Amino acid sequence: MNYNIRGENIDVTPALRKYVEKKVGKLERYFDTTPVADVHVNMQVLNSQNIIEITIPMPQLLLRAEERHTDMYAAIDLVTEKLERQIRKHKTKVNRKFRQDGSVKYMFKNELEELTEANGEAVPEDDDELEIVRNKRFNLKPMDAEEAILQMDMLGHNFFVFADAVSGSTNVVYRRKDGRYGLIEPE
């Protein structure tokens, strides 16, 4: 794996870099072969909070996790635990659903050792099924992104699906964690 580690309001010391590479490198044990992937790590300090965000784009799979903590090393530990849970959960779901050659299933090892806490107890896996609990239908009114943001704010939602007035494509506007807005549109 190729590591791209950058810091905002923090100097990425060789010790931090080595710790990130060591912790994220442990994720390789979940794969049959070492994945050829770029690991994008963004560390930042805002007030007293250390924030770390790790994104690992791979073919047919995107791993991403973010964690906040007062200690950067603790944040690194927590974010790698999140990534590990994502891999384990994804693997169990994939094993249940896809059984054909060439699927994502064959990216992972078959025998995964139990994830254990410091006291030696096994951590239960998330085996909950993906269940749709509500289905909603509505007409997509043609509008521009600014009008969609106004509609979203008026409804008090975090996202809003709309038809672009110019292209007619289905787009989504959403509120980001920093309070600004994002737009998702098809290619």
C-alpha angles and dihedrals in degrees: 000000000000114000123216105185121177135167135213115203088351135083111234100226122200088250092055091045092050092047093051092048091048095049097042090042088063088068088070089078089074093062130074091225128018104272117241098227142130115243110211112200121183118186122186140168120217115178104312095335123102110206124194125184122187124190123182112183112195132167108285092356137070119194116195133163137164129195138180126205140147089245120055094211091053089048090053090052092049095047093050089050088054091050090049091052090049091053093047093046093046091048094053092047092047092048090055097046110031121048102158128106117266095028125126088263092079092056092075133066115252097224113059118180115232115268106241134192123228092270091056099252118135116249111228117243123236103252097165114136122236102257128180106219098178135027120198129186128192141153116261108234114210110245142135125262095261092055090047090054090051090050091048092050091046091054093044093234129140093227139021130201117213144158114252109242093218105040100021091225122138112257136177129215119196141180114247125216090253090060096252125110135255132201126212116197132167121254 
